[in-house]
Amino acid sequence: MITRRLPAEVEERAAAEFELVPRVENRPLSEDDAIAALQEVDILLPTLGDALSAQVFEGENARCKMLANFGVGYNHIDVTAAANAGIVVTNTPGAVTDATADIAMALILMTARRAGEGERTLRAGQWTGWHPVQFLGHHVSGKRVGIIGMGRIGQAIAKRAHYGFDMQIAYSSRSPKELPFPAEPLGMGDLLESCDFVVMAVPATPETHHLMGPAQFEQMKPHAILVNIARGDVVDETALINALQSRQIAGAGLDVYEFEPKVPQALIELQNATLLPHLGTATEEVRTAMGHMALDNAIAFRDGRPLPNPV
């Protein structure tokens, strides 16, 4: 069973390889949906938002033995509970790297240059013409960007920032990295205090939940901008709203939200926030590659071969 519609090329390949159990609705699985699916199919291909919590795996003798997740992030799956139930989990790393890094740079530029605010003004018929102090924003080229999480996506963002915009790179990660460009490893506190832009690029885990909270926003510079292209719950959304409303920080560019698709009205009303509807991997090429990668995992499991991308 594929829980949500995928690009036609991927669905055609899945139909050729497996007996598909159709799912008509294009919405996330509820816990009840997930429990029923685990009893009905051998392999489930879930994605972001599907409610695969620990409670889902408590039933006895589920038929399903594999979750071939569509996406690099898998915080919607209780992996430990799945493993205890004898269900393996895979994901789709690598395919999403460049597209997600591109969105991070888009959010940096849009927020710093107030592009969203400017477009809203123009579309509302409120633009009265150019003048020297209209929509003054922040320069990006040559500034200092701090990247929290220096995996594939973090490195791709740093590469674009350094080579494309001559930005100084700082980063915080579990261990220093060998990188092909200058980058300063820092503790998170030092990074927040010294950077003009802060980009969240960490996976969603219990350890990274609310990694950015009230104390962290206090450490940021007043002109600094936060960008989140990771997962929504790595940022305490209430603390972020408070920091933006009080101008404790200058702005935020967000592609993910703590309780998405719900976005707080207070956040929507803020002119210093750029808000995108989780577009990080939304290109035909990337979503197709992700689908094929998920199927590669499923086919390897079916055929008894080593899994390309086990979690």
C-alpha positions as CSV (number, residue, x, y, z in Angstrom):
1,M,0.0,0.0,0.0
2,I,1.2,3.5,-0.9
3,T,-0.4,5.9,1.5
4,R,-0.4,9.0,-0.7
5,R,-0.3,9.7,-4.4
6,L,3.1,9.7,-6.0
7,P,4.4,10.7,-9.4
8,A,2.8,8.6,-12.2
9,E,6.2,7.0,-13.1
10,V,6.6,5.7,-9.6
11,E,3.1,4.4,-9.3
12,E,3.4,2.6,-12.6
13,R,6.6,0.9,-11.5
14,A,5.0,-0.1,-8.1
15,A,2.0,-1.6,-9.9
16,A,4.4,-3.7,-12.1
17,E,6.4,-4.9,-9.1
18,F,3.7,-5.5,-6.5
19,E,0.0,-6.3,-6.0
20,L,-1.1,-2.9,-4.8
21,V,-3.8,-2.4,-2.2
22,P,-5.5,0.9,-3.3
23,R,-5.9,3.8,-1.0
24,V,-8.4,6.4,-2.4
25,E,-7.9,9.2,0.2
26,N,-4.9,11.5,-0.3
27,R,-4.6,12.4,3.4
28,P,-2.3,11.2,6.2
29,L,-3.0,7.8,7.8
30,S,-4.8,8.1,11.2
31,E,-3.7,5.7,13.9
32,D,-6.8,3.6,13.1
33,D,-5.9,3.7,9.4
34,A,-2.4,2.6,10.2
35,I,-3.5,-0.3,12.4
36,A,-5.7,-1.6,9.6
37,A,-3.0,-1.2,7.0
38,L,-0.5,-3.2,9.0
39,Q,-2.9,-6.1,9.1
40,E,-3.7,-5.9,5.4
41,V,-0.4,-5.5,3.6
42,D,3.2,-7.0,3.6
43,I,4.9,-3.7,2.8
44,L,3.6,-0.2,3.6
45,L,5.0,2.9,1.8
46,P,4.2,5.8,4.2
47,T,5.3,9.4,4.2
48,L,5.2,12.6,6.3
49,G,2.2,12.9,8.6
50,D,1.2,9.2,8.7
51,A,0.5,8.4,12.3
52,L,2.8,5.4,12.9
53,S,3.1,5.9,16.7
54,A,4.0,3.3,19.3
55,Q,0.3,2.4,19.8
56,V,0.0,1.4,16.2
57,F,2.5,-1.4,16.7
58,E,1.0,-2.9,19.9
59,G,-1.3,-5.4,18.1
60,E,-0.3,-9.0,17.7
61,N,0.9,-10.6,14.5
62,A,0.8,-7.7,12.1
63,R,1.1,-8.9,8.5
64,C,3.3,-5.9,7.6
65,K,7.0,-6.5,8.0
66,M,8.4,-3.4,6.2
67,L,7.8,0.4,6.2
68,A,9.5,1.8,3.0
69,N,9.3,5.5,4.0
70,F,9.0,8.1,1.3
71,G,11.2,10.8,2.7
72,V,14.5,11.2,4.5
73,G,12.8,12.3,7.8
74,Y,10.9,9.6,9.7
75,N,9.9,11.3,12.9
76,H,6.3,10.2,12.2
77,I,7.3,6.6,12.7
78,D,8.2,5.2,16.1
79,V,11.1,3.2,14.8
80,T,11.8,1.5,18.1
81,A,8.3,0.2,18.4
82,A,8.4,-0.9,14.8
83,A,11.6,-2.9,15.4
84,N,10.1,-4.5,18.5
85,A,7.2,-5.6,16.3
86,G,9.6,-7.1,13.8
87,I,9.0,-4.4,11.2
88,V,12.0,-2.9,9.4
89,V,12.1,0.8,8.3
90,T,13.9,2.4,5.4
91,N,14.1,6.0,4.1
92,T,15.2,8.0,1.1
93,P,18.4,10.0,1.9
94,G,20.4,11.8,-0.7
95,A,17.6,12.4,-3.2
96,V,16.3,15.4,-1.3
97,T,19.6,17.1,-0.6
98,D,19.9,19.7,-3.4
99,A,16.3,20.7,-3.6
100,T,16.1,21.3,0.2
101,A,19.3,23.3,0.1
102,D,17.9,25.4,-2.7
103,I,14.8,26.2,-0.6
104,A,17.0,27.2,2.4
105,M,18.8,29.7,0.2
106,A,15.4,30.9,-1.2
107,L,14.2,31.5,2.4
108,I,17.4,33.3,3.4
109,L,17.1,35.7,0.4
110,M,13.3,36.2,0.6
111,T,13.4,37.0,4.3
112,A,16.5,39.2,4.3
113,R,15.2,41.2,1.3
114,R,11.6,41.3,2.5
115,A,10.5,39.7,-0.8
116,G,7.3,38.2,0.6
117,E,6.2,41.4,2.2
118,G,6.9,43.3,-1.0
119,E,4.9,40.9,-3.1
120,R,1.9,41.0,-0.7
121,T,2.0,44.8,-0.9
122,L,2.1,44.8,-4.7
123,R,-0.7,42.2,-5.1
124,A,-2.9,44.2,-2.7
125,G,-2.6,47.2,-4.9
126,Q,-0.8,49.1,-2.1
127,W,2.5,49.8,-3.9
128,T,2.9,53.5,-4.6
129,G,6.2,53.4,-6.5
130,W,9.9,53.2,-5.8
131,H,11.6,55.4,-3.2
132,P,15.0,55.2,-1.5
133,V,13.9,53.8,1.9
134,Q,11.2,51.4,0.8
135,F,11.4,47.8,2.0
136,L,15.0,48.1,3.3
137,G,16.2,44.7,4.2
138,H,19.5,43.0,5.0
139,H,22.4,42.3,2.7
140,V,23.2,38.6,2.3
141,S,26.5,38.5,0.4
142,G,29.5,38.3,2.7
143,K,27.4,37.8,5.9
144,R,28.0,35.0,8.4
145,V,25.7,32.0,8.4
146,G,25.5,29.4,11.1
147,I,24.2,25.9,10.1
148,I,23.0,23.7,12.9
149,G,23.4,20.2,11.6
150,M,26.2,19.5,9.0
151,G,25.0,16.4,7.3
152,R,24.3,16.1,3.6
153,I,21.8,19.0,3.5
154,G,23.7,21.2,5.9
155,Q,26.8,20.8,3.7
156,A,24.8,21.6,0.5
157,I,23.5,24.8,2.1
158,A,27.0,25.8,3.2
159,K,28.4,25.1,-0.3
160,R,25.8,27.4,-1.9
161,A,26.3,30.1,0.8
162,H,30.1,30.1,0.5
163,Y,30.6,29.7,-3.3
164,G,27.5,31.6,-4.4
165,F,27.3,34.4,-1.9
166,D,30.8,34.6,-0.3
167,M,29.3,34.0,3.1
168,Q,31.3,33.0,6.1
169,I,30.3,29.6,7.4
170,A,30.0,28.4,11.0
171,Y,28.4,25.2,12.0
172,S,27.4,23.1,15.0
173,S,27.3,19.3,14.8
174,R,28.0,16.3,16.8
175,S,31.5,16.1,15.4
176,P,33.9,18.2,13.3
177,K,33.6,17.7,9.5
178,E,36.2,17.5,6.7
179,L,34.8,20.1,4.4
180,P,36.0,21.4,1.0
181,F,35.4,25.0,2.0
182,P,36.3,27.2,5.1
183,A,33.9,26.5,8.0
184,E,34.3,27.1,11.7
185,P,32.9,24.4,14.1
186,L,31.3,26.1,17.1
187,G,29.1,25.2,20.1
188,M,25.5,26.1,19.5
189,G,25.7,29.1,21.9
190,D,28.7,30.6,20.2
191,L,27.1,30.1,16.8
192,L,23.9,31.8,17.8
193,E,25.7,34.8,19.2
194,S,28.0,35.3,16.2
195,C,25.9,34.7,13.1
196,D,23.6,36.9,11.0
197,F,21.7,33.9,9.7
198,V,20.9,30.6,11.5
199,V,19.7,27.6,9.5
200,M,18.2,24.5,11.1
201,A,19.3,21.4,9.3
202,V,19.1,18.7,11.9
203,P,16.9,15.5,11.9
204,A,13.9,15.4,14.2
205,T,14.8,13.3,17.2
206,P,13.9,13.4,20.9
207,E,17.3,15.2,21.4
208,T,16.5,17.9,18.8
209,H,12.9,18.6,19.9
210,H,12.7,22.3,20.6
211,L,16.4,22.7,20.1
212,M,15.6,26.4,19.4
213,G,13.7,27.8,22.4
214,P,13.4,31.0,24.4
215,A,17.0,30.8,25.7
216,Q,18.4,30.3,22.2
217,F,16.4,33.2,20.7
218,E,17.9,35.4,23.4
219,Q,21.4,34.5,22.2
220,M,20.7,35.5,18.6
221,K,21.6,39.0,17.3
222,P,18.7,41.5,16.9
223,H,19.3,41.6,13.2
224,A,19.6,37.8,12.8
225,I,17.3,35.7,10.7
226,L,16.3,32.1,11.5
227,V,15.6,29.6,8.7
228,N,14.1,26.2,9.3
229,I,14.0,23.5,6.5
230,A,14.4,20.6,8.9
231,R,11.3,19.5,10.8
232,G,8.9,21.9,12.5
233,D,9.3,20.6,16.1
234,V,13.1,21.4,16.3
235,V,11.8,25.0,16.9
236,D,9.6,25.9,19.7
237,E,7.0,27.7,17.6
238,T,5.5,29.8,20.5
239,A,9.0,31.0,21.4
240,L,9.7,31.9,17.8
241,I,6.5,33.9,17.5
242,N,7.4,35.8,20.7
243,A,10.9,36.5,19.3
244,L,9.4,37.8,16.0
245,Q,6.7,39.9,17.6
246,S,9.1,41.6,20.0
247,R,11.7,42.0,17.3
248,Q,14.1,40.0,19.4
249,I,15.3,38.7,16.1
250,A,14.7,40.4,12.7
251,G,12.9,37.6,10.9
252,A,12.3,33.9,10.1
253,G,12.0,31.9,6.9
254,L,10.0,28.6,7.5
255,D,9.2,25.7,5.2
256,V,8.1,23.4,8.1
257,Y,5.9,23.9,11.2
258,E,5.6,22.3,14.6
259,F,2.0,21.1,14.0
260,E,1.7,21.3,10.3
261,P,-0.5,21.7,8.3
262,K,-1.7,23.9,11.1
263,V,0.1,27.3,11.1
264,P,-0.7,29.6,14.0
265,Q,-2.6,32.8,13.0
266,A,-0.1,34.8,15.0
267,L,2.7,33.6,12.7
268,I,0.6,34.2,9.5
269,E,0.1,37.8,10.6
270,L,3.8,38.5,11.0
271,Q,5.3,40.5,8.2
272,N,8.8,39.5,9.2
273,A,8.1,35.8,8.6
274,T,8.4,34.1,5.2
275,L,6.2,31.1,5.2
276,L,6.3,28.3,2.6
277,P,4.0,25.2,2.5
278,H,6.7,22.5,2.9
279,L,8.2,22.9,-0.5
280,G,11.6,21.6,0.3
281,T,11.6,18.6,-2.0
282,A,8.7,19.7,-4.3
283,T,10.2,19.2,-7.8
284,E,9.1,16.5,-10.2
285,E,12.6,15.2,-10.5
286,V,13.2,14.9,-6.7
287,R,9.8,13.4,-5.8
288,T,10.2,10.9,-8.6
289,A,13.7,10.0,-7.4
290,M,12.4,9.6,-3.8
291,G,9.7,7.3,-5.0
292,H,12.1,5.1,-6.9
293,M,14.4,5.0,-3.9
294,A,11.5,3.9,-1.6
295,L,10.6,1.2,-4.2
296,D,14.2,0.1,-4.4
297,N,14.1,-0.5,-0.7
298,A,10.8,-2.4,-0.9
299,I,12.0,-4.6,-3.8
300,A,15.2,-5.5,-2.0
301,F,13.2,-6.5,1.1
302,R,10.8,-8.6,-1.0
303,D,13.7,-10.3,-2.7
304,G,15.7,-10.9,0.5
305,R,18.6,-8.7,-0.5
306,P,20.4,-6.1,1.8
307,L,18.3,-3.0,2.2
308,P,19.9,0.1,0.4
309,N,18.7,2.6,3.0
310,P,17.8,1.0,6.4
311,V,17.0,3.4,9.3
